[in-house]
């Protein structure tokens, strides 16, 4: 089974990994922050429109993503919408 995190925790996690605070309702995902202190690169992939269950079924078709997954952590992120929200799109635009 996969650990479940909330979408609102993505941005504060990125902020903490990069070394600054981002005041919001979300909380940093401690496993990611802790792991990031012991590596040179952090890759955050969001399988947004594909969906988590579909990714799991098709993961062998995504060579780079499945390789990155096998070297790190995989979480199921609870979403508040079935569509890309402005908040998550903005998070990845900065």
LOTOR-803348 format. One record per atom (N, C-alpha, C, CB): residue number from 0; residue in three letters; atom name; z, y, x. Coordinates in steps of 0.1 Angstrom, whole numbers. Glycine has a CB too. Layout:
residues N
num->NUM	residu->ALA	atome->CA	zz->Z	yy->Y	xx->X
...
END
This chain:
residues 94
num->0	residu->UNK	atome->N	zz->0	yy->-12	xx->8
num->0	residu->UNK	atome->CA	zz->0	yy->0	xx->0
num->0	residu->UNK	atome->C	zz->0	yy->12	xx->9
num->0	residu->UNK	atome->CB	zz->12	yy->0	xx->-10
num->1	residu->UNK	atome->N	zz->-5	yy->23	xx->3
num->1	residu->UNK	atome->CA	zz->-6	yy->36	xx->11
num->1	residu->UNK	atome->C	zz->4	yy->46	xx->7
num->1	residu->UNK	atome->CB	zz->-20	yy->42	xx->9
num->2	residu->UNK	atome->N	zz->9	yy->53	xx->16
num->2	residu->UNK	atome->CA	zz->19	yy->64	xx->13
num->2	residu->UNK	atome->C	zz->12	yy->75	xx->5
num->2	residu->UNK	atome->CB	zz->26	yy->69	xx->26
num->3	residu->UNK	atome->N	zz->19	yy->80	xx->-5
num->3	residu->UNK	atome->CA	zz->13	yy->90	xx->-13
num->3	residu->UNK	atome->C	zz->18	yy->104	xx->-9
num->3	residu->UNK	atome->CB	zz->15	yy->87	xx->-28
num->4	residu->UNK	atome->N	zz->10	yy->114	xx->-8
num->4	residu->UNK	atome->CA	zz->14	yy->127	xx->-5
num->4	residu->UNK	atome->C	zz->8	yy->136	xx->-15
num->4	residu->UNK	atome->CB	zz->9	yy->132	xx->10
num->5	residu->UNK	atome->N	zz->12	yy->149	xx->-16
num->5	residu->UNK	atome->CA	zz->7	yy->158	xx->-26
num->5	residu->UNK	atome->C	zz->-3	yy->168	xx->-19
num->5	residu->UNK	atome->CB	zz->18	yy->166	xx->-32
num->6	residu->UNK	atome->N	zz->-13	yy->172	xx->-27
num->6	residu->UNK	atome->CA	zz->-23	yy->181	xx->-22
num->6	residu->UNK	atome->C	zz->-17	yy->194	xx->-17
num->6	residu->UNK	atome->CB	zz->-34	yy->184	xx->-33
num->7	residu->UNK	atome->N	zz->-6	yy->199	xx->-23
num->7	residu->UNK	atome->CA	zz->0	yy->211	xx->-19
num->7	residu->UNK	atome->C	zz->7	yy->210	xx->-6
num->7	residu->UNK	atome->CB	zz->10	yy->216	xx->-30
num->8	residu->UNK	atome->N	zz->8	yy->198	xx->0
num->8	residu->UNK	atome->CA	zz->14	yy->197	xx->13
num->8	residu->UNK	atome->C	zz->4	yy->197	xx->24
num->8	residu->UNK	atome->CB	zz->21	yy->183	xx->13
num->9	residu->UNK	atome->N	zz->-9	yy->197	xx->21
num->9	residu->UNK	atome->CA	zz->-19	yy->197	xx->32
num->9	residu->UNK	atome->C	zz->-19	yy->210	xx->40
num->9	residu->UNK	atome->CB	zz->-33	yy->195	xx->26
num->10	residu->UNK	atome->N	zz->-19	yy->222	xx->34
num->10	residu->UNK	atome->CA	zz->-20	yy->234	xx->41
num->10	residu->UNK	atome->C	zz->-7	yy->237	xx->49
num->10	residu->UNK	atome->CB	zz->-21	yy->246	xx->31
num->11	residu->UNK	atome->N	zz->5	yy->235	xx->44
num->11	residu->UNK	atome->CA	zz->16	yy->237	xx->53
num->11	residu->UNK	atome->C	zz->17	yy->227	xx->65
num->11	residu->UNK	atome->CB	zz->29	yy->236	xx->45
num->12	residu->UNK	atome->N	zz->11	yy->215	xx->63
num->12	residu->UNK	atome->CA	zz->10	yy->205	xx->74
num->12	residu->UNK	atome->C	zz->1	yy->210	xx->85
num->12	residu->UNK	atome->CB	zz->5	yy->192	xx->69
num->13	residu->UNK	atome->N	zz->-11	yy->215	xx->81
num->13	residu->UNK	atome->CA	zz->-20	yy->221	xx->90
num->13	residu->UNK	atome->C	zz->-14	yy->232	xx->98
num->13	residu->UNK	atome->CB	zz->-33	yy->226	xx->84
num->14	residu->UNK	atome->N	zz->-7	yy->241	xx->90
num->14	residu->UNK	atome->CA	zz->0	yy->253	xx->97
num->14	residu->UNK	atome->C	zz->10	yy->248	xx->107
num->14	residu->UNK	atome->CB	zz->6	yy->262	xx->86
num->15	residu->UNK	atome->N	zz->18	yy->239	xx->104
num->15	residu->UNK	atome->CA	zz->29	yy->234	xx->113
num->15	residu->UNK	atome->C	zz->23	yy->228	xx->125
num->15	residu->UNK	atome->CB	zz->38	yy->224	xx->106
num->16	residu->UNK	atome->N	zz->12	yy->220	xx->123
num->16	residu->UNK	atome->CA	zz->5	yy->214	xx->135
num->16	residu->UNK	atome->C	zz->0	yy->224	xx->144
num->16	residu->UNK	atome->CB	zz->-6	yy->204	xx->130
num->17	residu->UNK	atome->N	zz->-5	yy->235	xx->138
num->17	residu->UNK	atome->CA	zz->-11	yy->246	xx->146
num->17	residu->UNK	atome->C	zz->0	yy->256	xx->152
num->17	residu->UNK	atome->CB	zz->-21	yy->254	xx->138
num->18	residu->UNK	atome->N	zz->12	yy->254	xx->147
num->18	residu->UNK	atome->CA	zz->23	yy->262	xx->153
num->18	residu->UNK	atome->C	zz->28	yy->274	xx->146
num->18	residu->UNK	atome->CB	zz->20	yy->265	xx->166
num->19	residu->UNK	atome->N	zz->24	yy->275	xx->133
num->19	residu->UNK	atome->CA	zz->29	yy->287	xx->125
num->19	residu->UNK	atome->C	zz->34	yy->282	xx->111
num->19	residu->UNK	atome->CB	zz->18	yy->297	xx->124
num->20	residu->UNK	atome->N	zz->41	yy->291	xx->105
num->20	residu->UNK	atome->CA	zz->46	yy->288	xx->91
num->20	residu->UNK	atome->C	zz->36	yy->294	xx->81
num->20	residu->UNK	atome->CB	zz->60	yy->294	xx->89
num->21	residu->UNK	atome->N	zz->36	yy->287	xx->70
num->21	residu->UNK	atome->CA	zz->27	yy->291	xx->59
num->21	residu->UNK	atome->C	zz->36	yy->290	xx->46
num->21	residu->UNK	atome->CB	zz->14	yy->283	xx->57
num->22	residu->UNK	atome->N	zz->41	yy->302	xx->41
num->22	residu->UNK	atome->CA	zz->50	yy->302	xx->30
num->22	residu->UNK	atome->C	zz->43	yy->297	xx->17
num->22	residu->UNK	atome->CB	zz->57	yy->315	xx->28
num->23	residu->UNK	atome->N	zz->47	yy->286	xx->11
num->23	residu->UNK	atome->CA	zz->41	yy->281	xx->-1
num->23	residu->UNK	atome->C	zz->50	yy->271	xx->-7
num->23	residu->UNK	atome->CB	zz->27	yy->275	xx->2
num->24	residu->UNK	atome->N	zz->46	yy->265	xx->-18
num->24	residu->UNK	atome->CA	zz->54	yy->255	xx->-25
num->24	residu->UNK	atome->C	zz->54	yy->242	xx->-18
num->24	residu->UNK	atome->CB	zz->50	yy->254	xx->-39
num->25	residu->UNK	atome->N	zz->44	yy->239	xx->-10
num->25	residu->UNK	atome->CA	zz->42	yy->226	xx->-3
num->25	residu->UNK	atome->C	zz->51	yy->225	xx->9
num->25	residu->UNK	atome->CB	zz->28	yy->224	xx->1
num->26	residu->UNK	atome->N	zz->53	yy->213	xx->13
num->26	residu->UNK	atome->CA	zz->61	yy->210	xx->25
num->26	residu->UNK	atome->C	zz->52	yy->202	xx->35
num->26	residu->UNK	atome->CB	zz->74	yy->201	xx->22
num->27	residu->UNK	atome->N	zz->54	yy->205	xx->48
num->27	residu->UNK	atome->CA	zz->47	yy->197	xx->58
num->27	residu->UNK	atome->C	zz->49	yy->182	xx->57
num->27	residu->UNK	atome->CB	zz->50	yy->202	xx->72
num->28	residu->UNK	atome->N	zz->39	yy->175	xx->60
num->28	residu->UNK	atome->CA	zz->40	yy->160	xx->59
num->28	residu->UNK	atome->C	zz->45	yy->156	xx->73
num->28	residu->UNK	atome->CB	zz->26	yy->153	xx->56
num->29	residu->UNK	atome->N	zz->58	yy->152	xx->74
num->29	residu->UNK	atome->CA	zz->65	yy->150	xx->87
num->29	residu->UNK	atome->C	zz->58	yy->140	xx->95
num->29	residu->UNK	atome->CB	zz->79	yy->146	xx->84
num->30	residu->UNK	atome->N	zz->53	yy->129	xx->90
num->30	residu->UNK	atome->CA	zz->47	yy->118	xx->98
num->30	residu->UNK	atome->C	zz->35	yy->124	xx->106
num->30	residu->UNK	atome->CB	zz->42	yy->107	xx->89
num->31	residu->UNK	atome->N	zz->27	yy->133	xx->99
num->31	residu->UNK	atome->CA	zz->15	yy->139	xx->106
num->31	residu->UNK	atome->C	zz->20	yy->149	xx->117
num->31	residu->UNK	atome->CB	zz->6	yy->146	xx->96
num->32	residu->UNK	atome->N	zz->30	yy->157	xx->113
num->32	residu->UNK	atome->CA	zz->35	yy->167	xx->123
num->32	residu->UNK	atome->C	zz->41	yy->160	xx->135
num->32	residu->UNK	atome->CB	zz->46	yy->176	xx->117
num->33	residu->UNK	atome->N	zz->48	yy->149	xx->133
num->33	residu->UNK	atome->CA	zz->55	yy->142	xx->144
num->33	residu->UNK	atome->C	zz->44	yy->135	xx->153
num->33	residu->UNK	atome->CB	zz->64	yy->131	xx->138
num->34	residu->UNK	atome->N	zz->34	yy->129	xx->147
num->34	residu->UNK	atome->CA	zz->24	yy->122	xx->154
num->34	residu->UNK	atome->C	zz->15	yy->132	xx->162
num->34	residu->UNK	atome->CB	zz->14	yy->114	xx->145
num->35	residu->UNK	atome->N	zz->13	yy->144	xx->157
num->35	residu->UNK	atome->CA	zz->5	yy->154	xx->163
num->35	residu->UNK	atome->C	zz->11	yy->159	xx->176
num->35	residu->UNK	atome->CB	zz->3	yy->166	xx->154
num->36	residu->UNK	atome->N	zz->24	yy->158	xx->178
num->36	residu->UNK	atome->CA	zz->31	yy->162	xx->190
num->36	residu->UNK	atome->C	zz->28	yy->153	xx->202
num->36	residu->UNK	atome->CB	zz->46	yy->163	xx->188
num->37	residu->UNK	atome->N	zz->22	yy->141	xx->199
num->37	residu->UNK	atome->CA	zz->20	yy->131	xx->209
num->37	residu->UNK	atome->C	zz->5	yy->128	xx->211
num->37	residu->UNK	atome->CB	zz->28	yy->118	xx->206
num->38	residu->UNK	atome->N	zz->-4	yy->137	xx->207
num->38	residu->UNK	atome->CA	zz->-18	yy->134	xx->209
num->38	residu->UNK	atome->C	zz->-25	yy->147	xx->212
num->38	residu->UNK	atome->CB	zz->-24	yy->128	xx->196
num->39	residu->UNK	atome->N	zz->-37	yy->146	xx->217
num->39	residu->UNK	atome->CA	zz->-45	yy->158	xx->221
num->39	residu->UNK	atome->C	zz->-53	yy->163	xx->210
num->39	residu->UNK	atome->CB	zz->-54	yy->154	xx->232
num->40	residu->UNK	atome->N	zz->-57	yy->155	xx->200
num->40	residu->UNK	atome->CA	zz->-65	yy->159	xx->189
num->40	residu->UNK	atome->C	zz->-60	yy->154	xx->176
num->40	residu->UNK	atome->CB	zz->-80	yy->154	xx->191
num->41	residu->UNK	atome->N	zz->-61	yy->163	xx->166
num->41	residu->UNK	atome->CA	zz->-58	yy->159	xx->152
num->41	residu->UNK	atome->C	zz->-70	yy->160	xx->143
num->41	residu->UNK	atome->CB	zz->-46	yy->167	xx->147
num->42	residu->UNK	atome->N	zz->-73	yy->150	xx->136
num->42	residu->UNK	atome->CA	zz->-85	yy->150	xx->127
num->42	residu->UNK	atome->C	zz->-79	yy->149	xx->113
num->42	residu->UNK	atome->CB	zz->-95	yy->139	xx->130
num->43	residu->UNK	atome->N	zz->-82	yy->158	xx->104
num->43	residu->UNK	atome->CA	zz->-78	yy->157	xx->90
num->43	residu->UNK	atome->C	zz->-90	yy->156	xx->82
num->43	residu->UNK	atome->CB	zz->-69	yy->169	xx->86
num->44	residu->UNK	atome->N	zz->-92	yy->145	xx->76
num->44	residu->UNK	atome->CA	zz->-103	yy->142	xx->67
num->44	residu->UNK	atome->C	zz->-99	yy->141	xx->53
num->44	residu->UNK	atome->CB	zz->-111	yy->129	xx->71
num->45	residu->UNK	atome->N	zz->-106	yy->148	xx->44
num->45	residu->UNK	atome->CA	zz->-103	yy->147	xx->30
num->45	residu->UNK	atome->C	zz->-115	yy->141	xx->23
num->45	residu->UNK	atome->CB	zz->-99	yy->161	xx->24
num->46	residu->UNK	atome->N	zz->-113	yy->130	xx->17
num->46	residu->UNK	atome->CA	zz->-124	yy->123	xx->9
num->46	residu->UNK	atome->C	zz->-123	yy->129	xx->-5
num->46	residu->UNK	atome->CB	zz->-123	yy->107	xx->10
num->47	residu->UNK	atome->N	zz->-128	yy->140	xx->-7
num->47	residu->UNK	atome->CA	zz->-126	yy->148	xx->-19
num->47	residu->UNK	atome->C	zz->-133	yy->142	xx->-31
num->47	residu->UNK	atome->CB	zz->-130	yy->162	xx->-16
num->48	residu->UNK	atome->N	zz->-146	yy->144	xx->-31
num->48	residu->UNK	atome->CA	zz->-154	yy->140	xx->-44
num->48	residu->UNK	atome->C	zz->-156	yy->125	xx->-45
num->48	residu->UNK	atome->CB	zz->-167	yy->147	xx->-44
num->49	residu->UNK	atome->N	zz->-155	yy->118	xx->-33
num->49	residu->UNK	atome->CA	zz->-157	yy->104	xx->-34
num->49	residu->UNK	atome->C	zz->-146	yy->96	xx->-41
num->49	residu->UNK	atome->CB	zz->-159	yy->98	xx->-19
num->50	residu->UNK	atome->N	zz->-133	yy->101	xx->-38
num->50	residu->UNK	atome->CA	zz->-122	yy->94	xx->-44
num->50	residu->UNK	atome->C	zz->-116	yy->84	xx->-35
num->50	residu->UNK	atome->CB	zz->-125	yy->88	xx->-57
num->51	residu->UNK	atome->N	zz->-103	yy->82	xx->-35
num->51	residu->UNK	atome->CA	zz->-96	yy->73	xx->-26
num->51	residu->UNK	atome->C	zz->-100	yy->59	xx->-28
num->51	residu->UNK	atome->CB	zz->-81	yy->75	xx->-28
num->52	residu->UNK	atome->N	zz->-99	yy->54	xx->-41
num->52	residu->UNK	atome->CA	zz->-102	yy->40	xx->-44
num->52	residu->UNK	atome->C	zz->-117	yy->37	xx->-40
num->52	residu->UNK	atome->CB	zz->-100	yy->38	xx->-59
num->53	residu->UNK	atome->N	zz->-126	yy->46	xx->-42
num->53	residu->UNK	atome->CA	zz->-140	yy->43	xx->-38
num->53	residu->UNK	atome->C	zz->-141	yy->43	xx->-23
num->53	residu->UNK	atome->CB	zz->-149	yy->54	xx->-44
num->54	residu->UNK	atome->N	zz->-134	yy->52	xx->-16
num->54	residu->UNK	atome->CA	zz->-134	yy->51	xx->-1
num->54	residu->UNK	atome->C	zz->-129	yy->37	xx->4
num->54	residu->UNK	atome->CB	zz->-125	yy->63	xx->5
num->55	residu->UNK	atome->N	zz->-118	yy->33	xx->-2
num->55	residu->UNK	atome->CA	zz->-112	yy->20	xx->2
num->55	residu->UNK	atome->C	zz->-122	yy->9	xx->0
num->55	residu->UNK	atome->CB	zz->-99	yy->17	xx->-6
num->56	residu->UNK	atome->N	zz->-130	yy->9	xx->-11
num->56	residu->UNK	atome->CA	zz->-140	yy->-1	xx->-13
num->56	residu->UNK	atome->C	zz->-151	yy->-1	xx->-3
num->56	residu->UNK	atome->CB	zz->-145	yy->0	xx->-28
num->57	residu->UNK	atome->N	zz->-155	yy->12	xx->1
num->57	residu->UNK	atome->CA	zz->-167	yy->14	xx->9
num->57	residu->UNK	atome->C	zz->-164	yy->18	xx->23
num->57	residu->UNK	atome->CB	zz->-175	yy->24	xx->2
num->58	residu->UNK	atome->N	zz->-151	yy->16	xx->28
num->58	residu->UNK	atome->CA	zz->-147	yy->21	xx->41
num->58	residu->UNK	atome->C	zz->-156	yy->16	xx->52
num->58	residu->UNK	atome->CB	zz->-133	yy->18	xx->43
num->59	residu->UNK	atome->N	zz->-161	yy->4	xx->52
num->59	residu->UNK	atome->CA	zz->-169	yy->-1	xx->63
num->59	residu->UNK	atome->C	zz->-183	yy->6	xx->64
num->59	residu->UNK	atome->CB	zz->-172	yy->-16	xx->61
num->60	residu->UNK	atome->N	zz->-187	yy->14	xx->53
num->60	residu->UNK	atome->CA	zz->-199	yy->21	xx->54
num->60	residu->UNK	atome->C	zz->-197	yy->35	xx->61
num->60	residu->UNK	atome->CB	zz->-204	yy->24	xx->40
num->61	residu->UNK	atome->N	zz->-185	yy->38	xx->63
num->61	residu->UNK	atome->CA	zz->-181	yy->51	xx->70
num->61	residu->UNK	atome->C	zz->-176	yy->48	xx->84
num->61	residu->UNK	atome->CB	zz->-171	yy->60	xx->61
num->62	residu->UNK	atome->N	zz->-184	yy->46	xx->93
num->62	residu->UNK	atome->CA	zz->-180	yy->41	xx->107
num->62	residu->UNK	atome->C	zz->-170	yy->51	xx->113
num->62	residu->UNK	atome->CB	zz->-192	yy->39	xx->116
num->63	residu->UNK	atome->N	zz->-174	yy->64	xx->114
num->63	residu->UNK	atome->CA	zz->-165	yy->73	xx->121
num->63	residu->UNK	atome->C	zz->-151	yy->75	xx->114
num->63	residu->UNK	atome->CB	zz->-171	yy->87	xx->122
num->64	residu->UNK	atome->N	zz->-152	yy->76	xx->101
num->64	residu->UNK	atome->CA	zz->-140	yy->77	xx->93
num->64	residu->UNK	atome->C	zz->-131	yy->65	xx->94
num->64	residu->UNK	atome->CB	zz->-143	yy->80	xx->78
num->65	residu->UNK	atome->N	zz->-136	yy->53	xx->93
num->65	residu->UNK	atome->CA	zz->-128	yy->41	xx->93
num->65	residu->UNK	atome->C	zz->-122	yy->39	xx->107
num->65	residu->UNK	atome->CB	zz->-136	yy->29	xx->89
num->66	residu->UNK	atome->N	zz->-130	yy->43	xx->118
num->66	residu->UNK	atome->CA	zz->-125	yy->42	xx->131
num->66	residu->UNK	atome->C	zz->-113	yy->52	xx->133
num->66	residu->UNK	atome->CB	zz->-136	yy->45	xx->142
num->67	residu->UNK	atome->N	zz->-115	yy->64	xx->128
num->67	residu->UNK	atome->CA	zz->-104	yy->74	xx->129
num->67	residu->UNK	atome->C	zz->-92	yy->69	xx->122
num->67	residu->UNK	atome->CB	zz->-108	yy->88	xx->124
num->68	residu->UNK	atome->N	zz->-94	yy->63	xx->110
num->68	residu->UNK	atome->CA	zz->-83	yy->58	xx->102
num->68	residu->UNK	atome->C	zz->-75	yy->47	xx->110
num->68	residu->UNK	atome->CB	zz->-88	yy->52	xx->89
num->69	residu->UNK	atome->N	zz->-83	yy->38	xx->116
num->69	residu->UNK	atome->CA	zz->-76	yy->27	xx->123
num->69	residu->UNK	atome->C	zz->-68	yy->32	xx->135
num->69	residu->UNK	atome->CB	zz->-86	yy->17	xx->128
num->70	residu->UNK	atome->N	zz->-70	yy->44	xx->140
num->70	residu->UNK	atome->CA	zz->-63	yy->50	xx->151
num->70	residu->UNK	atome->C	zz->-52	yy->59	xx->147
num->70	residu->UNK	atome->CB	zz->-72	yy->57	xx->161
num->71	residu->UNK	atome->N	zz->-50	yy->61	xx->134
num->71	residu->UNK	atome->CA	zz->-40	yy->71	xx->130
num->71	residu->UNK	atome->C	zz->-33	yy->67	xx->117
num->71	residu->UNK	atome->CB	zz->-47	yy->84	xx->128
num->72	residu->UNK	atome->N	zz->-32	yy->77	xx->108
num->72	residu->UNK	atome->CA	zz->-25	yy->75	xx->95
num->72	residu->UNK	atome->C	zz->-35	yy->77	xx->84
num->72	residu->UNK	atome->CB	zz->-13	yy->85	xx->94
num->73	residu->UNK	atome->N	zz->-32	yy->70	xx->73
num->73	residu->UNK	atome->CA	zz->-40	yy->71	xx->61
num->73	residu->UNK	atome->C	zz->-31	yy->73	xx->49
num->73	residu->UNK	atome->CB	zz->-50	yy->59	xx->58
num->74	residu->UNK	atome->N	zz->-33	yy->84	xx->42
num->74	residu->UNK	atome->CA	zz->-24	yy->87	xx->30
num->74	residu->UNK	atome->C	zz->-33	yy->88	xx->18
num->74	residu->UNK	atome->CB	zz->-16	yy->100	xx->32
num->75	residu->UNK	atome->N	zz->-28	yy->85	xx->6
num->75	residu->UNK	atome->CA	zz->-34	yy->88	xx->-6
num->75	residu->UNK	atome->C	zz->-29	yy->101	xx->-11
num->75	residu->UNK	atome->CB	zz->-32	yy->76	xx->-17
num->76	residu->UNK	atome->N	zz->-37	yy->110	xx->-13
num->76	residu->UNK	atome->CA	zz->-33	yy->124	xx->-17
num->76	residu->UNK	atome->C	zz->-34	yy->126	xx->-32
num->76	residu->UNK	atome->CB	zz->-41	yy->134	xx->-9
num->77	residu->UNK	atome->N	zz->-23	yy->129	xx->-38
num->77	residu->UNK	atome->CA	zz->-23	yy->132	xx->-52
num->77	residu->UNK	atome->C	zz->-30	yy->145	xx->-55
num->77	residu->UNK	atome->CB	zz->-9	yy->132	xx->-59
num->78	residu->UNK	atome->N	zz->-40	yy->145	xx->-64
num->78	residu->UNK	atome->CA	zz->-47	yy->157	xx->-67
num->78	residu->UNK	atome->C	zz->-43	yy->162	xx->-81
num->78	residu->UNK	atome->CB	zz->-63	yy->154	xx->-66
num->79	residu->UNK	atome->N	zz->-45	yy->175	xx->-83
num->79	residu->UNK	atome->CA	zz->-42	yy->181	xx->-96
num->79	residu->UNK	atome->C	zz->-55	yy->183	xx->-104
num->79	residu->UNK	atome->CB	zz->-35	yy->194	xx->-94
num->80	residu->UNK	atome->N	zz->-66	yy->179	xx->-98
num->80	residu->UNK	atome->CA	zz->-78	yy->181	xx->-105
num->80	residu->UNK	atome->C	zz->-88	yy->170	xx->-100
num->80	residu->UNK	atome->CB	zz->-84	yy->195	xx->-103
num->81	residu->UNK	atome->N	zz->-98	yy->167	xx->-108
num->81	residu->UNK	atome->CA	zz->-109	yy->158	xx->-104
num->81	residu->UNK	atome->C	zz->-120	yy->166	xx->-97
num->81	residu->UNK	atome->CB	zz->-114	yy->150	xx->-116
num->82	residu->UNK	atome->N	zz->-119	yy->179	xx->-96
num->82	residu->UNK	atome->CA	zz->-129	yy->187	xx->-90
num->82	residu->UNK	atome->C	zz->-123	yy->194	xx->-78
num->82	residu->UNK	atome->CB	zz->-134	yy->198	xx->-100
num->83	residu->UNK	atome->N	zz->-131	yy->198	xx->-68
num->83	residu->UNK	atome->CA	zz->-126	yy->206	xx->-57
num->83	residu->UNK	atome->C	zz->-121	yy->219	xx->-62
num->83	residu->UNK	atome->CB	zz->-138	yy->208	xx->-47
num->84	residu->UNK	atome->N	zz->-108	yy->221	xx->-58
num->84	residu->UNK	atome->CA	zz->-101	yy->233	xx->-63
num->84	residu->UNK	atome->C	zz->-103	yy->245	xx->-53
num->84	residu->UNK	atome->CB	zz->-86	yy->231	xx->-65
num->85	residu->UNK	atome->N	zz->-103	yy->257	xx->-57
num->85	residu->UNK	atome->CA	zz->-104	yy->268	xx->-48
num->85	residu->UNK	atome->C	zz->-93	yy->267	xx->-37
num->85	residu->UNK	atome->CB	zz->-103	yy->282	xx->-55
num->86	residu->UNK	atome->N	zz->-81	yy->263	xx->-40
num->86	residu->UNK	atome->CA	zz->-71	yy->262	xx->-30
num->86	residu->UNK	atome->C	zz->-74	yy->252	xx->-18
num->86	residu->UNK	atome->CB	zz->-57	yy->259	xx->-36
num->87	residu->UNK	atome->N	zz->-79	yy->241	xx->-21
num->87	residu->UNK	atome->CA	zz->-82	yy->231	xx->-11
num->87	residu->UNK	atome->C	zz->-95	yy->235	xx->-4
num->87	residu->UNK	atome->CB	zz->-84	yy->217	xx->-17
num->88	residu->UNK	atome->N	zz->-104	yy->241	xx->-11
num->88	residu->UNK	atome->CA	zz->-116	yy->246	xx->-4
num->88	residu->UNK	atome->C	zz->-113	yy->257	xx->6
num->88	residu->UNK	atome->CB	zz->-127	yy->251	xx->-14
num->89	residu->UNK	atome->N	zz->-104	yy->266	xx->2
num->89	residu->UNK	atome->CA	zz->-100	yy->277	xx->10
num->89	residu->UNK	atome->C	zz->-92	yy->272	xx->23
num->89	residu->UNK	atome->CB	zz->-91	yy->287	xx->3
num->90	residu->UNK	atome->N	zz->-84	yy->262	xx->21
num->90	residu->UNK	atome->CA	zz->-77	yy->256	xx->32
num->90	residu->UNK	atome->C	zz->-86	yy->252	xx->43
num->90	residu->UNK	atome->CB	zz->-69	yy->244	xx->27
num->91	residu->UNK	atome->N	zz->-98	yy->246	xx->39
num->91	residu->UNK	atome->CA	zz->-107	yy->241	xx->49
num->91	residu->UNK	atome->C	zz->-117	yy->251	xx->54
num->91	residu->UNK	atome->CB	zz->-114	yy->229	xx->44
num->92	residu->UNK	atome->N	zz->-117	yy->263	xx->48
num->92	residu->UNK	atome->CA	zz->-126	yy->273	xx->52
num->92	residu->UNK	atome->C	zz->-121	yy->282	xx->63
num->92	residu->UNK	atome->CB	zz->-130	yy->282	xx->40
num->93	residu->UNK	atome->N	zz->-108	yy->282	xx->65
num->93	residu->UNK	atome->CA	zz->-102	yy->291	xx->75
num->93	residu->UNK	atome->C	zz->-101	yy->284	xx->89
num->93	residu->UNK	atome->CB	zz->-88	yy->294	xx->71
END
